[in-house]
Amino acid sequence: MARYICQGSNTSAGDYDADWQRDETLLSGTVLRLDVNKLNGFVLPLNVQTTANQSLINAAPAVSAKMSDGTYNPYGTASPLTIYASGVRNAYDLVWHSNGQLYIPTNGSGGGGNSPASVMGTRRPNGTFYNGPAIKSTKGVKVQDDWLFRVNPDNPVGYFGRPNPLRGEYVINRGFADNPLYSPAVVADSNYRVAYDFGLNHSPNGVLEYKSNNFNGALKGKLLVCRFSGGGDIVVMEPGSVTNTTYENNDDHIYDIIKVTTGSSNSGLVGMSGFTNPLDIVEDITNGNLYVAEFNWNDNPNLTAQITLLQAQSQPSPPIAKLAVTANLDASVSAYDSKNYWVTIANQGEGPLNVKRINLTGAGATKFKIAGLQLPTAKQPLVVRENSSISFKVNSTTAFDKSIIAKLSVVTLEDTVKDVQIDNIGAADSGQATVTITPPANNNTKTTPVLTVYPNPNHGEPVSVSIKNLKPLESVNIYLYNRNGRQLKILKANADNAGTCNTRFMLEGSEAVGFYLVRAEYPGGAR
């Protein structure tokens, strides 16, 4: 009997970096296999602390579970805990499929890390010693893709792209193709195992194999993967074979993924999208129902961390609307500015959303005014199409006041209610969140430009960008990207006489809702 354990990496790209401030260990960045039967001969709990002494690792005993210095040896045949898959950076979950393969959704690094230089003669998990090309270390490695790895138990230990110098694995993913800081001649490690590429910033996490026969068996044997970001949905992935099949010449690509259907797209699967950071998923195999854990990682007060039930139905249910409401400041405010808000009503469901009432309540309700929108009624509701949003203003009618707090309520024809709080508390007291990029504090903080982006993420409202501490009248180029790194807009502007540049992006269509990356370049640097 064995157990399989996901063990994350200690670094961004395999070598020490200023953000993570740790080195890799002999067991980090792996899937580990625990042979429970071998535990009988050991004192529990099992101590698996390893050494960082490379000469001891290179001389690891073939049988003993201990190195010569008494630390744990994962390479010994007597060792209960061994390396089953190497170079798996950050896997949240894994699943053994009925076809006999182990599938592992894995998060790539966020960028900015360092990759290690190669050292000839270093022991590798498959028992060989590194004798490949000389690989130079690189600094500031770019963001890496997310992957679905597959481990074939009939093959020796494979390498899945996350370097670890203690294990003689140095090339990140596919080499130059994924890290342009390498020489173009650098290709994937000779032991690298090809995987399904999710692309950037999707964070695939929870996974299962659907077992039930619902939908005439259309989902049976498919992999269901939660995409925490870059979709907020469940992806359905089809292996080439859903049964354990024979193959020739060690060519096991029959188990690779041959078809992927997302939840969040124009042709996405009904009921598989609109989640708040879906992290994990389980199936009740008695009826095929699914339970999805939604995390709400940034504690957005207008969203909910919850477990959502997806009920399997023999016939499609009528399209259902899903109401979401957000309120974001119209512009950055000082400690004594009154506040104006952009309020966005979004339909994150599949059917039309009919809003019958929008009103302000609470002690401070009379101190705000709804603008730019004809208020709906039950007879003349506000209709928001599927995957669309409508924005309007709520303006303060007085100067800031700590006592002015109100609630904006949005009510649908079906009596679904969403509330958001608005206030006119001075910014110094309110804790209003924005996305701000600032350098570490130092003696030059006052003269270092500060970039602020808000609201981010948003649901269709304008994206405001503010840059402070520029030189008076200094020119600045502002680049707006979506979460996948695709450039959306470029704006050229100049700071005012006080060294401040305030501007706004207006986006349309599918790009009007989402999370954005912003870069500002000016003669003195960039943010």
C-alpha positions in Angstrom: 0.0 0.0 0.0 1.3 3.4 -0.9 0.5 7.1 -0.5 1.4 9.9 -2.9 2.3 13.3 -1.6 2.7 16.7 -3.4 5.7 18.5 -2.0 6.1 22.1 -3.3 9.3 23.8 -4.3 11.2 26.2 -2.0 12.2 28.7 -4.7 10.7 30.4 -7.8 13.0 28.9 -10.4 15.3 26.4 -8.7 18.0 28.7 -7.1 17.9 31.1 -4.1 16.1 34.4 -4.7 15.3 37.5 -2.7 11.6 36.8 -2.6 11.6 33.2 -1.4 14.9 33.4 0.6 15.3 29.7 0.7 17.2 27.0 -1.0 15.8 23.8 -2.5 16.1 20.6 -0.5 16.6 17.1 -1.7 12.9 16.4 -1.5 11.4 19.7 -2.5 9.5 20.2 -5.8 8.4 16.6 -6.1 5.6 14.0 -5.8 6.7 11.6 -3.1 5.7 8.0 -2.7 5.3 6.6 0.8 5.4 2.8 1.0 3.3 2.2 4.1 4.5 -1.4 4.5 8.1 -0.3 4.9 7.3 1.8 7.9 7.1 -1.3 10.1 10.9 -1.3 10.6 11.1 2.4 11.6 10.5 4.5 14.6 7.5 6.8 14.0 7.1 9.6 13.1 9.5 9.0 10.3 12.3 11.6 10.2 12.9 12.5 6.6 15.2 15.5 7.1 17.8 15.4 4.3 21.3 16.8 3.8 22.5 19.6 1.5 26.0 18.1 1.3 26.3 17.2 -2.3 29.2 14.8 -1.9 27.1 12.7 0.5 24.1 12.8 -1.8 26.3 11.7 -4.7 27.4 8.8 -2.6 23.9 7.8 -1.4 23.7 4.2 -0.3 21.8 1.9 -2.7 19.9 0.1 0.2 20.0 2.0 3.5 17.5 4.7 4.3 20.2 6.8 5.9 23.1 8.8 4.4 26.5 8.4 6.0 25.8 11.4 8.2 22.6 9.9 9.5 20.2 12.1 7.5 17.4 10.6 5.4 18.2 8.9 2.1 15.3 8.8 -0.4 17.4 6.8 -2.9 17.7 3.6 -0.8 15.6 0.5 -1.6 14.8 0.2 2.1 13.5 3.8 2.3 9.8 4.1 2.8 9.6 7.7 1.3 11.0 8.0 -2.2 10.9 10.5 -5.1 8.2 9.4 -7.5 8.2 12.5 -9.8 10.9 15.1 -9.8 10.7 18.8 -10.8 7.0 19.3 -9.9 7.0 22.9 -8.7 3.7 23.5 -6.9 1.0 20.8 -7.3 -2.1 21.2 -5.1 -3.7 17.9 -6.1 -3.2 14.7 -8.1 -5.4 11.8 -9.3 -4.8 8.2 -10.3 -6.9 7.7 -13.4 -8.6 4.4 -14.4 -6.2 4.2 -17.3 -3.4 3.7 -14.8 -1.8 7.1 -15.2 -1.1 9.7 -12.5 -2.3 13.2 -13.5 -0.9 16.3 -11.7 -2.1 19.9 -12.3 0.8 22.2 -11.4 1.3 25.9 -10.9 4.2 27.6 -12.7 6.3 30.3 -11.0 5.2 33.9 -10.8 8.4 35.2 -12.3 11.5 37.0 -11.0 13.3 33.9 -9.8 16.8 32.5 -10.5 17.7 29.2 -12.2 20.8 27.2 -11.1 24.0 26.5 -13.0 24.9 22.9 -13.8 27.5 20.9 -12.0 28.9 17.8 -13.7 28.6 14.5 -11.9 25.6 15.4 -9.7 23.4 12.4 -8.8 20.0 12.4 -10.3 16.7 10.7 -9.0 16.9 8.0 -11.7 20.3 6.9 -10.5 22.4 8.5 -13.2 24.9 11.3 -12.8 24.6 14.6 -14.7 26.8 14.6 -17.8 24.8 16.9 -20.0 25.6 20.3 -21.5 26.9 23.2 -19.4 23.9 25.3 -18.2 24.5 28.8 -17.0 22.5 30.3 -14.2 20.0 33.0 -15.0 18.5 35.8 -13.0 15.0 37.2 -13.1 13.3 34.3 -15.0 10.0 35.3 -16.5 6.6 34.0 -15.5 6.2 30.3 -16.3 3.2 28.4 -17.7 1.0 26.1 -15.7 0.9 22.4 -16.6 -1.0 19.1 -16.3 1.7 16.5 -15.8 1.3 12.8 -16.4 3.3 10.1 -14.6 3.5 6.6 -16.1 4.2 4.1 -13.3 5.9 1.8 -15.9 8.6 4.4 -16.6 11.6 5.4 -14.4 11.5 8.6 -12.4 10.9 11.5 -14.8 11.8 15.2 -14.6 8.9 17.7 -15.0 10.7 21.0 -15.4 11.4 22.6 -12.0 15.2 22.8 -11.4 16.8 21.5 -8.3 20.6 21.6 -8.1 20.8 18.9 -5.4 19.2 16.5 -7.8 21.3 17.4 -10.9 18.3 19.0 -12.7 19.1 22.4 -14.1 17.0 23.3 -17.1 13.7 25.0 -16.4 10.9 23.4 -18.4 11.7 23.3 -22.1 14.8 25.4 -21.9 15.1 28.5 -24.1 11.5 28.2 -25.2 10.4 29.0 -21.6 13.4 31.0 -20.4 14.8 33.4 -23.1 17.7 34.2 -20.7 19.2 30.9 -21.7 21.2 30.5 -24.9 19.0 29.5 -27.8 20.9 26.2 -27.8 19.5 25.2 -24.4 16.7 22.6 -24.8 14.7 20.5 -22.3 16.5 18.1 -19.9 17.1 14.7 -21.5 14.7 13.2 -18.8 12.0 15.9 -19.3 8.4 14.6 -19.7 6.1 16.5 -22.1 2.9 17.8 -20.5 -0.3 19.6 -21.3 0.3 23.4 -21.3 -2.4 25.5 -19.6 -0.7 28.7 -20.4 0.0 31.6 -18.0 -1.7 32.4 -14.8 -4.5 29.9 -14.7 -3.5 28.1 -11.4 -4.9 24.6 -12.0 -5.5 23.0 -8.7 -8.2 20.5 -7.6 -8.7 17.5 -10.0 -10.8 14.4 -10.2 -11.8 11.7 -12.7 -15.5 11.8 -13.2 -16.9 8.3 -12.5 -20.7 8.6 -12.9 -22.7 7.7 -16.0 -24.8 11.0 -16.1 -25.2 12.8 -19.4 -25.2 9.5 -21.2 -21.6 8.9 -20.0 -20.3 12.0 -21.8 -18.2 13.0 -18.7 -17.2 9.5 -17.6 -13.5 9.1 -17.5 -12.8 12.8 -18.2 -10.6 14.8 -15.9 -12.2 17.8 -14.2 -9.7 20.5 -13.1 -10.4 23.7 -11.1 -8.8 26.8 -12.6 -8.3 29.1 -9.6 -7.7 32.1 -11.8 -7.6 33.0 -15.4 -11.1 31.5 -15.8 -12.5 30.8 -12.4 -14.0 27.7 -13.8 -13.9 23.9 -14.2 -12.0 22.5 -17.2 -13.0 19.1 -18.7 -9.9 17.3 -20.1 -10.1 14.1 -22.1 -7.2 11.6 -22.2 -6.6 9.7 -25.4 -7.5 6.5 -23.6 -9.6 6.2 -20.5 -8.7 2.6 -20.0 -5.4 0.9 -19.3 -4.2 0.1 -22.9 -1.2 -1.6 -24.4 1.2 0.4 -26.5 4.3 -0.3 -28.6 7.9 1.0 -28.5 7.5 2.7 -25.1 5.2 5.3 -26.9 2.7 6.0 -24.2 1.3 9.2 -25.7 -2.1 7.5 -26.0 -2.7 8.7 -22.5 -2.0 12.4 -23.3 -4.8 14.9 -23.3 -6.5 15.1 -26.7 -9.4 17.5 -25.9 -10.1 20.3 -23.5 -13.4 22.1 -22.9 -13.4 25.1 -20.6 -16.2 26.4 -18.4 -15.6 30.1 -19.0 -15.8 30.8 -22.7 -18.4 31.7 -25.3 -18.9 28.0 -25.9 -18.2 26.9 -22.3 -20.0 24.2 -20.4 -23.2 25.2 -18.6 -22.7 25.3 -14.8 -18.9 25.1 -15.0 -18.0 28.8 -14.6 -18.6 31.9 -12.5 -16.8 30.5 -9.4 -14.9 32.6 -6.9 -11.3 31.2 -7.0 -12.4 27.5 -7.3 -9.7 25.5 -5.4 -10.9 21.9 -5.1 -13.6 19.6 -6.4 -15.0 16.3 -5.3 -17.7 14.0 -6.8 -20.5 12.1 -5.1 -20.2 9.0 -7.2 -23.6 7.7 -6.1 -25.4 10.5 -8.1 -22.7 12.4 -10.0 -23.1 15.6 -8.1 -20.1 17.8 -7.7 -18.9 19.9 -4.8 -16.7 22.9 -5.6 -14.7 24.7 -2.9 -14.6 28.5 -3.7 -11.8 30.3 -1.8 -12.3 34.1 -2.4 -8.5 34.5 -1.7 -8.6 38.3 -1.3 -11.7 38.4 1.0 -13.7 40.4 -1.5 -16.7 41.6 0.7 -19.0 41.3 -2.3 -18.1 37.6 -3.0 -18.3 34.5 -0.8 -16.0 31.7 0.2 -18.2 28.7 0.1 -18.8 25.1 -1.0 -21.0 25.0 -4.1 -23.2 22.0 -5.0 -23.4 21.3 -8.8 -26.3 18.9 -9.2 -26.3 16.5 -12.2 -29.4 16.7 -14.3 -30.6 14.5 -17.1 -32.0 17.6 -18.9 -30.3 21.0 -19.1 -31.9 23.4 -16.6 -33.1 26.8 -17.9 -30.4 29.4 -18.1 -30.0 31.1 -14.8 -28.7 34.6 -14.2 -26.1 35.2 -11.4 -26.0 38.6 -9.8 -22.8 40.3 -8.7 -22.4 43.9 -7.4 -19.2 45.8 -6.8 -18.6 49.4 -5.7 -15.2 51.1 -6.3 -14.0 54.6 -5.8 -14.3 56.8 -8.9 -10.8 58.3 -8.3 -8.1 58.1 -5.7 -9.0 60.3 -2.7 -7.0 62.1 -0.1 -7.7 62.0 3.6 -10.3 64.8 3.3 -11.9 64.2 -0.1 -15.6 63.3 -0.3 -16.1 60.0 -2.1 -17.8 59.1 -5.4 -18.3 55.5 -6.5 -18.6 53.5 -9.7 -21.1 50.7 -9.0 -21.2 47.8 -11.4 -24.0 45.3 -11.7 -22.7 42.2 -13.4 -24.5 39.1 -14.7 -22.1 36.2 -14.3 -24.8 33.6 -15.2 -26.2 32.1 -18.4 -29.7 33.8 -18.6 -30.9 37.4 -18.5 -30.7 39.2 -15.2 -33.8 41.4 -14.3 -33.2 44.0 -11.6 -36.4 45.4 -10.1 -35.0 47.7 -7.4 -31.8 49.7 -6.7 -31.9 51.8 -3.6 -29.9 53.3 -0.8 -30.6 52.5 2.9 -29.0 53.2 6.2 -28.3 56.3 8.3 -26.2 57.9 5.5 -28.5 57.1 2.6 -29.7 60.7 2.1 -26.1 61.9 1.7 -25.6 60.0 -1.5 -27.2 60.2 -4.9 -27.5 57.6 -7.7 -26.5 59.1 -11.1 -26.4 58.0 -14.7 -29.1 55.4 -14.4 -32.9 55.3 -14.6 -34.0 53.4 -11.5 -35.8 50.2 -12.4 -39.2 49.0 -11.2 -40.9 45.6 -11.1 -42.8 46.6 -14.2 -39.8 48.1 -16.0 -36.8 46.1 -14.7 -33.2 46.8 -15.6 -32.1 43.9 -18.0 -28.5 42.8 -17.9 -27.6 40.2 -20.6 -25.5 37.1 -19.7 -21.8 37.8 -19.2 -22.5 41.5 -19.3 -22.4 44.4 -16.8 -23.9 47.9 -16.3 -22.1 50.6 -14.4 -23.4 53.8 -12.8 -22.3 56.5 -10.3 -23.2 57.0 -6.7 -22.0 60.4 -5.6 -21.6 61.9 -2.2 -23.5 65.1 -1.7 -21.5 66.3 1.4 -17.9 66.6 2.6 -16.3 63.6 4.3 -17.9 62.6 7.6 -17.1 59.5 9.6 -20.8 58.9 10.4 -21.9 58.7 6.8 -22.3 55.0 5.9 -24.9 53.6 3.6 -25.9 50.4 1.9 -26.7 50.1 -1.7 -29.1 47.2 -2.4 -29.8 45.5 -5.7 -32.8 43.3 -5.9 -33.9 41.0 -8.9 -37.3 40.0 -9.9 -36.6 36.6 -8.2 -35.8 38.6 -5.0 -32.1 37.8 -5.1 -30.5 40.6 -3.0 -26.9 41.8 -3.2 -25.7 44.6 -0.9 -22.5 46.7 -1.0 -21.4 49.2 1.6 -20.5 52.8 0.6 -19.3 55.5 2.9 -17.9 59.0 3.0 -15.3 58.3 5.6 -12.0 60.1 5.0 -9.5 57.9 3.1 -7.1 57.9 6.0 -9.8 56.1 8.1 -11.6 54.0 5.5 -9.0 51.3 4.5 -10.3 51.5 0.9 -8.3 49.0 -1.1 -6.3 49.8 -4.2 -3.6 48.0 -6.0 -0.4 50.0 -5.3 3.2 49.1 -6.2 5.8 50.8 -4.0 9.4 50.0 -3.4 10.8 49.0 0.1 11.1 52.0 2.4 14.3 53.9 2.2 15.7 57.4 2.4 14.5 58.1 -1.1 10.9 57.0 -0.8 9.5 60.5 -1.2 11.1 60.8 -4.6 10.4 57.3 -5.9 7.4 57.1 -8.2 4.4 55.2 -6.9 2.0 53.5 -9.3 -1.7 52.9 -8.2 -4.3 51.0 -10.2 -8.0 50.9 -9.3 -10.4 49.2 -9.4 -8.4 46.0 -10.1 -10.0 43.5 -10.7 -13.2 45.2 -12.0 -16.5 44.4 -13.6 -16.7 46.9 -16.5 -15.9 50.2 -14.9 -13.1 52.5 -16.1 -9.6 51.5 -14.9 -7.9 54.5 -13.2 -4.1 54.8 -13.1 -2.3 57.3 -10.9 1.5 57.8 -10.8 2.9 60.1 -8.1 6.5 61.5 -7.4 7.4 61.9 -11.1 9.4 64.9 -12.2 7.3 67.9 -13.1 6.0 67.5 -16.7 7.9 64.2 -17.1 6.7 62.1 -20.0 5.3 58.6 -19.2 4.2 55.6 -21.3 1.5 53.5 -19.7 0.9 49.9 -20.9 -2.2 47.9 -20.0 -2.2 44.1 -20.2 -4.8 41.4 -19.4 -4.0 38.7 -16.9 -2.5 36.5 -19.6 0.0 39.2 -20.6 -1.7 40.3 -23.8 -1.2 44.0 -24.4 -4.6 45.9 -24.5 -3.7 49.5 -24.7 -0.8 52.1 -24.7 -1.3 55.6 -23.4 1.3 58.4 -23.7 0.9 61.2 -21.0 2.8 63.7 -19.0 2.9 64.5 -15.3 1.6 67.8 -14.1 3.7 70.5 -12.4 3.4 68.6 -9.1 4.8 65.4 -10.7 1.5 63.5 -10.7 -0.1 61.8 -13.7 -3.7 60.7 -13.5 -5.4 58.9 -16.3 -8.1 56.4 -17.1 -8.5 53.5 -19.5 -11.9 52.7 -21.0 -12.3 49.1 -22.2 -15.1 47.4 -24.2 -16.3 43.8 -24.9 -14.9 40.8 -23.0 -11.8 42.7 -21.9 -13.9 45.2 -19.9 -14.2 42.7 -17.0 -11.2 41.2 -15.4 -7.8 41.7 -13.7 -5.2 43.9 -15.4 -1.4 44.3 -15.3 -0.1 47.9 -15.7 3.4 49.0 -16.5 4.5 52.7 -16.5 7.8 53.7 -18.2 9.3 57.1 -17.8 12.8 58.5 -18.4 13.9 57.8 -14.9 12.8 54.2 -14.7 9.6 52.1 -14.7 7.0 50.7 -12.4 
